[in-house]
Amino acid sequence: MTTKNILVTGPSLAPSAIKFLEGKGYTPIHTPPYADSEVIASLLRETQAVGIISRMGRLDADTLDAGLPHLKVIAKHGVGVDNIDIDAAAQRNIPVVVATGANAVSVAEHTIALMFSTVKRVLSLDSSLRAGRWDKPGFSGVELANKNMGLFGMGAIAQATAKMAKGFGLILFGYDPYASDAVFAEYGVTRCDSIEALLEKSHVLSLHCPLTDQTREIINAENIARMPKGSYIVNTARGGLIDEAALVAAIQSGHLAGAGLDTFAVEPPTADHPFLKEDAIVVTPHIGGVTTEGSTRVSEDAVAGVVAIVEGERLPAHRIINRKLLANPAQFVLQGE
């Protein structure tokens, strides 16, 4: 049996996903971490890969051209596709498949962890105690129960976050113009009619929306100023949603009490990134969804999507993020969806 190559833009896939690919006659070929476009393009030409599993690095129009005519499908290892030119993919009749909800629980858990680490000042208190200081005198913490948590976006990760946050007694508000009233009702989230209304209510703002031209740096100085003084921002979505300079300024002025951030506008950040100088900002290296359990589900969904498209099968509509841009979406989407 002749094998077909799948290019994985990153160092690893779950063992079960590799076993599935190899059992179907496919060979996964990995790029180095955060390979640039030239490296990815070169490997596409060299391997004649029929599919890409996108983890790290950008896939722009020129890179996709390097994969033609062999490249048939791109599967995102997750749901955020801001590193993929989905318009260029559609113009080349390449569907972009996402693993909707596969790591939602893992990312939601990390959202809650960042919220508590930031609001309860866990890291700074740990560091001061290890440095020989006993900061109990004069300390006054914050109770999260009965505080307002704002969810910007109401997709699978926000839904899982809402379910967890409700157990801690937070009062939930949300904004998502694309989600149904039924979703808000199911998770006990009060719907806000605008992002401005959400910000004004949020003692803790948690970001769960995609990065688009409309949402890029939407958390800017003007919108941060709408939030109550002493509030917090948690971001396990995309770093580009936040105007980073405005966030630092709001922390330094005291308008924001802190932020918990798993993502940056440019990743990895430089060693002198302003976030790294602020004790009130807790940062992690974009690992919210990187758990054994979540990564396994995402890997399995991604490879199954690649194999399905290459072998002429169709997928549910919600799995193909650029379906409305494709000339003939019925070629890839299950009938009736």
N, C-alpha and C positions, 0 to 999 in steps of 0.2 A: 504494500500500500504506500503510495506517495504521500508524504506529509506536506501540510501547508503551514506556513509560518504565521505566528501572531506576535506582533511587536508590543511589548509591555514597557511603557515609559516610566520605569521605576525598578527598584531592585528586587521586588518580591511579589508573589501571589500566594494565597493559601494553598497548602499541599493538596487539599481536596479539589481545588480548581485546576491545578496542574494535572492531577490524575485524570480529571474529566477531559481536559483538552487532549492529552496524550492518548486516552482511550478512544477518542474520536478521530485520531490521526492528525492532530495539530501539534506543532512545536512552538512553545513560548520562547521568545528571544528578548532578553532584558537590556534596556539602556542603562547607563550610569544614572545615579540620582540627579535630578534637575538638569538633565542634558539640554543643551541649547538646540535651537531649531536646525542648525546645520548638521549636528550629530544625528538627530532624529531623521532628517531627510536622507542623509547618507545611508543609514541603516534600512530605511524603507526601500531605497533603490537596491541595496545589496541583498536584502532578504526576500524581496518581492512579497512582502507580507500582505495577506488578504484582509487582515483586521488589526486594529490598534486597541489596546486596553490602556486608557489614558490615566496616568497617576500624577506624574510630575512633568513640567515643561510645557511649552506652548505648541499648539497645532494651528498654524496659520495657513493661508492659501498656498503659499509657495511650498510649505512642507507637505501639504496634501497632494500637490501636483507631483512631488517626488515619488509618491506611492502609486500613481496611476500607471497602467490601467488595472493593476492587481488589487488595489485597496477597495474593499467593499463595505466596510463598516467600522465605526469607532464606538467603543463602549467606555463610558466614564466609570472609573472605579469610585463610585459615589454618585452624587447628584449635581454638584456645582460644576458648570460647564464654561465658566468665564475664561478658562485657558484654551478653549476650543473655538475656532471661528465657525459657528454652526451655519451661518449663511453660506460661507465658502463650501462647506461640506455638502449642503443641500444643492448648490449649483453643480456639484460634481456627482450628484445622485448618491451621496453617502449618508445613510441614516446615522444619527448620534443617539446611542442607547444609554439610558441612565438606570442606576440601581435604586429606584425609588423606595425609601423607607428601610432599606436593608441595614443601615447602621444608625437608625433614628434613636433607638434606646441608648446606645453608647454615647452619642453626641449630647442627648438630653441629660444623661448622668453627668457629663463633663460640664455642661451649662450650670447645673445645680452646684457642682463642686467649685467652679469658679465664683459663683455668686457667694457661697458661704466663705470661701477663702478670702474674698475681697471684703465683704461686709463685716465679717468677724475678725479681720486683720490677722489671720492665722500665720502668714509667713513672716510679717514684720515682728509679731510678738515672739515667734519661735526664734528668730535671729537675735532679737534683743536679749532674750533669756540666755541663749548660748554665749552671748558676749558678756554675760555677767550682770545684766540689769534685771531687776525685779520691778516691772512696770505696773504692778497692781495699784499702788497709790495714785490717785488721780485718773485712773482708767474708767471710761464709761463707754460701753458697747452699744450696739443697736440690735433691737429685737425685730426679726423679719415677719413674724406672725402679724396679720392684719395690715401689712404694708401692701401697696399696689405694685403688681408686676405687669409690665407692658410687654406684649409679644408682638413684634413687628414681623408679620408673616404667620400663617396658620397651617403650614404643611406638616408632614409627618413628624419632623423633629420638634416643632413647636407644640404639636399635639402631645407628644410624649413628655415634653417639658411641663406642659400645663398639668398633666396628670400627676406628675411628681410634686410640682410646686403647690398644688392644692392640698396635698397631704401635710405640708408645712404651715398651712394656714394663710398663705398669700391670697390676696384678692386679685383676680385675673382680668386684665383688659387686653384687647387685641385689635390689630388693624391689618386687614388683607382684603383688597378690593376684589380678589378673584375667588375667595373662599365662600362657601354657602353659609346661610344663617344656621343650617343644621349642624355644621361643624362647630361653630361657636357654642351652640346650645349643648352639644354632646359633651364638650370638655369644660363646661361651666365658665366660659370666657365671655365677658361683656364686650359687645362689638362697638368699636369707635368708628366714626364716619370719616375720619381724616388722620393722617400721621400727626398733625398738630395737636389734635385732641388726645391722641395716645400719649404723646410726649408730656403734655401738661399733667397727666394723671400718674405718670410712672415714677415711683420711687426706685424701682429697678427696671431698666429697659433691656430686654433680651432680643437680639437680632437673629432673625430666621428667614430672611428674604433672599432671593437670588441677587447677584450683582449684575446690573444692566446699565445701559446709558442713563436710565431714569433714576436709578438708585445709587449710582456712584457718588460717594461723599455726601449722601443725604443726611448723615449725622454730622452736620457742620456747625459752625459757631452759632448761627441763628437758631437752629433747631435744638442744640444743646441748651441754649438759654431758656427755652420753653420748659425744660424739666425743672422740678422742684429743687431748690438749693439743698445740697447734701445728698443728692441721688447718685445712682450707680449705673454703669453700662456694662453689659456682658455680651461678648461677641464670639459665637462659635460658627458664624456663617462665613462671610468673606471680608478680609481686611479693607478692601476698597470701598466698603460702605461708609467708612469713617474718614473724615478729614482729620488726619492724625495730629497736625499742628493745633487744630482747634481743640481736640481732646486734651492734649497736654496743657494748653492754656487754661482750660476749664478746671483741670486738676490743680494746677498751680494757684489759681485764683480762689479755690475753695468752693466753687459752684458745684463741681462734682466731687463727691467724697472718695470715689475710687472707680476702677474699671478692671474687669477680668477678661482677658483677650487671648483667644487661641489662634488668631489669624492676623496677618499684617498685609499692608498694601503691596509690598514687595517681599517675597520669601525666597530664601531666608533673609532676615533683616541684617543690616550691618552691625558691627560691634558697638558703634556709637549711637545706635538708634535712641531717640529721646525717651521712648517707653521704658527702656532698660535703666534709666536714671531715676525713675519715680517709684518710691516705695509704695504708693497708693495704687499702682498698677500691677496686677498679677498677670504674668504672661506664660503661655505654654506654646510649644512649637507645632501648631496645627495637628494635634494628635487626638482631638476629641472623638473621632470615629475609629481610632486605631486601637481596637481591642481585639483579642483573639476571636471572640464571638462575632463582633460586628464585621471585622475584616474578612472572616470566612464567608459570611452571608453576602457581602459585597462582591468578593472575588467570584463566588459561585454564580451570582446573578450576572456579573459582567461577562464571564466566559460563556455562559449559556446563551446570552444575547448575541454575542459574536457568532457562535456556531449556528444559531437559528437563522440569522440573516444570511450568512455565507451559504447555507444549505437550502435557501429559498423558502424558509418558513416565515410566518408572520408573528408579530408580537402585539400585546395590548397597546392601545394608543398612548397611554401615559408613560410607557417605557421609551418612546421615541420623541426626544425633546424638540427636534426640528421637523416634525412631521408636516406642519402647516407650510413649511418652506419648500418641501419636496415637490417636484413636478407631478409625481404620481405616488402619493402616499399609500394608496391601496396596494401597491406592490409590497409594502412592508408591514402594514397595520392589519390586524384581524378584522374580518368583515363584521359590520354592525357596530364598529366603534368610531 
